């Protein structure tokens, strides 16, 4: 079946054909690997089967030889799979480059680590792959975007808002989505804010400030209750508090360790609204 699949891909898959022409050594090694495995699995005879090999009367070869061979073939197979995955998505290699990583959108794909790439793929194969049209097209498009600083990147990728680096984040606020922007503004609006939740509590942004709440988990049912409360401010949340602010009809849940006074509540709402208007994003605050 392998030969038939490669034939079909060579006829119909433009990305595969491009990789085939740019990475001949990789495909030659993969073909040799397949031949070695086929010979070992299908043609070596019963003496190599696990049960037969481990029979007390048939242990004429040290076990470490079999173990080392298995490890060797497993590593090579992982490498083949890792490279063929790149035929449909270049981002595992693209994101290894910080110049791309800090310019890219928040991709669900994680980059291959340097250790993984060195062990299973090899530098020469990676460099050959970078010459493919799929990689080059994606690279040329993303590299034109503005590069994020560390603080802004942390907001987008890690949902971490460093209150000591707000000036850096504000300099690139235009690179963030509306939810990210509002959560940053809520942190900037009051020193009491330690966390902010959005999307009905599904997404949480944490800060450099510790919460008094000792439980690490949270439930969507809690936030449903918070949003439906008659008084949305200063709701008890274990050892901390939750206050609900609404912008453009969307609730944002602020976690804080000390009670927010009415003046502080108004100050937060006013600050966020004015900042959104200043940055060209209209939003109006309302209380439940």
FENMO-V366921 format. One record per residue. RES is the residue in three letters. SS is DSSP state (A for helix, B for strand, O for the rest). D_CENTER is the distance of its C-alpha to the mean C-alpha in Angstrom with 1 decimal. Layout:
res->[RES | RES]
ss->[SS | SS]
d_center->[D_CENTER | D_CENTER]
This chain:
res->[UNK | UNK | UNK | UNK | UNK | UNK | UNK | UNK | UNK | UNK | UNK | UNK | UNK | UNK | UNK | UNK | UNK | UNK | UNK | UNK | UNK | UNK | UNK | UNK | UNK | UNK | UNK | UNK | UNK | UNK | UNK | UNK | UNK | UNK | UNK | UNK | UNK | UNK | UNK | UNK | UNK | UNK | UNK | UNK | UNK | UNK | UNK | UNK | UNK | UNK | UNK | UNK | UNK | UNK | UNK | UNK | UNK | UNK | UNK | UNK | UNK | UNK | UNK | UNK | UNK | UNK | UNK | UNK | UNK | UNK | UNK | UNK | UNK | UNK | UNK | UNK | UNK | UNK | UNK | UNK | UNK | UNK | UNK | UNK | UNK | UNK | UNK | UNK | UNK | UNK | UNK | UNK | UNK | UNK | UNK | UNK | UNK | UNK | UNK | UNK | UNK | UNK | UNK | UNK | UNK | UNK | UNK | UNK | UNK | UNK | UNK | UNK | UNK | UNK | UNK | UNK | UNK | UNK | UNK | UNK | UNK | UNK | UNK | UNK | UNK | UNK | UNK | UNK | UNK | UNK | UNK | UNK | UNK | UNK | UNK | UNK | UNK | UNK | UNK | UNK | UNK | UNK | UNK | UNK | UNK | UNK | UNK | UNK | UNK | UNK | UNK | UNK | UNK | UNK | UNK | UNK | UNK | UNK | UNK | UNK | UNK | UNK | UNK | UNK | UNK | UNK | UNK | UNK | UNK | UNK | UNK | UNK | UNK | UNK | UNK | UNK | UNK | UNK | UNK | UNK | UNK | UNK | UNK | UNK | UNK | UNK | UNK | UNK | UNK | UNK | UNK | UNK | UNK | UNK | UNK | UNK | UNK | UNK | UNK | UNK | UNK | UNK | UNK | UNK | UNK | UNK | UNK | UNK | UNK | UNK | UNK | UNK | UNK | UNK | UNK | UNK | UNK | UNK | UNK | UNK | UNK | UNK | UNK | UNK | UNK | UNK | UNK | UNK | UNK | UNK | UNK | UNK | UNK | UNK | UNK | UNK | UNK | UNK | UNK | UNK | UNK | UNK | UNK | UNK | UNK | UNK | UNK | UNK | UNK | UNK | UNK | UNK | UNK | UNK | UNK | UNK | UNK | UNK | UNK | UNK | UNK | UNK | UNK | UNK | UNK | UNK | UNK | UNK | UNK | UNK | UNK | UNK | UNK | UNK | UNK | UNK | UNK | UNK | UNK | UNK | UNK | UNK | UNK | UNK | UNK | UNK | UNK | UNK]
ss->[O | A | A | A | A | A | A | A | A | A | A | A | O | A | A | A | A | A | A | A | A | A | O | A | A | A | A | A | A | A | A | A | A | A | A | A | A | A | A | A | A | A | A | O | O | A | A | A | O | A | A | A | A | O | O | A | A | A | O | O | O | O | A | A | A | A | A | A | A | A | A | A | A | A | A | A | A | A | A | A | A | A | A | A | A | A | A | O | O | O | A | A | A | A | O | O | O | A | A | A | A | O | O | O | O | O | O | O | O | O | O | O | O | A | A | A | A | A | A | A | A | O | A | A | A | A | A | A | A | O | O | O | A | A | A | A | A | A | A | A | A | A | O | O | O | O | O | O | O | A | A | A | A | A | A | A | A | A | O | B | B | O | A | A | A | A | A | A | A | A | O | O | A | A | A | O | O | A | A | A | A | A | A | A | A | A | A | A | A | O | O | O | B | B | B | B | B | B | O | O | O | O | B | B | B | B | B | O | O | O | O | O | O | O | O | O | O | O | O | A | A | A | A | A | A | A | A | A | O | O | O | O | O | O | B | B | B | O | O | B | B | B | B | B | B | B | B | O | O | B | B | B | B | B | B | B | O | O | O | O | O | A | A | A | A | A | A | A | A | A | A | A | A | A | A | A | A | A | O | O | O | O | O | O | B | B | O | O]
d_center->[34.3 | 32.2 | 34.7 | 34.9 | 31.1 | 31.1 | 34.1 | 32.6 | 29.4 | 31.6 | 33.6 | 31.0 | 27.6 | 27.6 | 24.2 | 25.6 | 28.9 | 27.4 | 25.6 | 28.9 | 30.8 | 28.5 | 27.7 | 31.1 | 30.9 | 27.7 | 29.3 | 32.5 | 31.0 | 29.2 | 32.6 | 34.4 | 31.9 | 32.5 | 36.3 | 36.2 | 34.4 | 36.7 | 39.7 | 38.6 | 37.6 | 40.4 | 43.3 | 43.7 | 45.7 | 45.8 | 46.2 | 42.5 | 41.4 | 39.9 | 42.9 | 45.5 | 44.0 | 43.9 | 47.5 | 49.7 | 52.1 | 49.5 | 47.6 | 48.7 | 45.4 | 43.4 | 40.2 | 38.2 | 38.8 | 37.2 | 34.3 | 33.7 | 34.0 | 31.6 | 29.0 | 29.7 | 29.3 | 26.2 | 24.5 | 25.8 | 24.6 | 21.0 | 21.3 | 22.7 | 20.1 | 17.3 | 19.2 | 20.2 | 16.6 | 16.6 | 19.5 | 17.4 | 14.2 | 14.4 | 10.8 | 10.5 | 13.5 | 13.1 | 10.2 | 12.4 | 14.6 | 14.1 | 16.4 | 13.9 | 10.7 | 12.7 | 14.1 | 11.3 | 10.3 | 7.0 | 5.7 | 4.2 | 5.2 | 4.9 | 8.3 | 11.4 | 12.8 | 16.3 | 17.9 | 16.6 | 17.6 | 20.9 | 21.8 | 21.1 | 21.1 | 23.2 | 23.3 | 25.9 | 23.9 | 20.9 | 23.3 | 25.0 | 21.9 | 21.3 | 24.7 | 23.8 | 24.0 | 20.6 | 19.0 | 21.6 | 21.4 | 17.7 | 18.1 | 21.3 | 19.8 | 16.8 | 18.9 | 21.3 | 19.0 | 19.5 | 17.6 | 16.1 | 17.6 | 15.9 | 16.7 | 15.5 | 12.1 | 11.8 | 12.8 | 10.3 | 7.1 | 8.6 | 11.3 | 13.9 | 17.1 | 19.5 | 23.0 | 24.5 | 22.6 | 23.2 | 25.2 | 22.4 | 20.2 | 23.3 | 23.8 | 20.7 | 20.7 | 21.2 | 17.7 | 16.3 | 16.5 | 19.5 | 18.0 | 16.2 | 19.6 | 21.7 | 19.8 | 20.3 | 23.9 | 24.5 | 23.6 | 25.8 | 28.6 | 29.5 | 29.2 | 29.4 | 25.9 | 23.5 | 20.8 | 20.2 | 19.1 | 18.8 | 18.5 | 21.3 | 19.6 | 16.4 | 14.2 | 15.3 | 15.3 | 16.9 | 19.1 | 21.1 | 23.8 | 24.3 | 25.1 | 28.3 | 26.7 | 26.5 | 24.7 | 20.9 | 20.3 | 21.1 | 22.3 | 22.3 | 26.1 | 26.5 | 25.1 | 27.2 | 30.1 | 29.3 | 29.2 | 32.4 | 34.3 | 37.6 | 36.8 | 33.1 | 33.5 | 33.4 | 32.6 | 32.6 | 29.2 | 30.3 | 31.1 | 29.5 | 29.9 | 28.1 | 29.3 | 28.4 | 28.5 | 28.5 | 27.7 | 28.4 | 28.8 | 25.4 | 25.4 | 23.4 | 23.9 | 24.7 | 25.0 | 27.8 | 30.1 | 33.3 | 35.0 | 34.6 | 38.1 | 38.9 | 39.1 | 35.6 | 34.3 | 36.1 | 34.9 | 31.2 | 31.7 | 33.9 | 31.5 | 28.5 | 30.7 | 32.4 | 29.2 | 27.7 | 31.0 | 31.1 | 27.7 | 29.0 | 27.1 | 29.7 | 29.4 | 32.0 | 32.0 | 33.9 | 34.7 | 35.1]
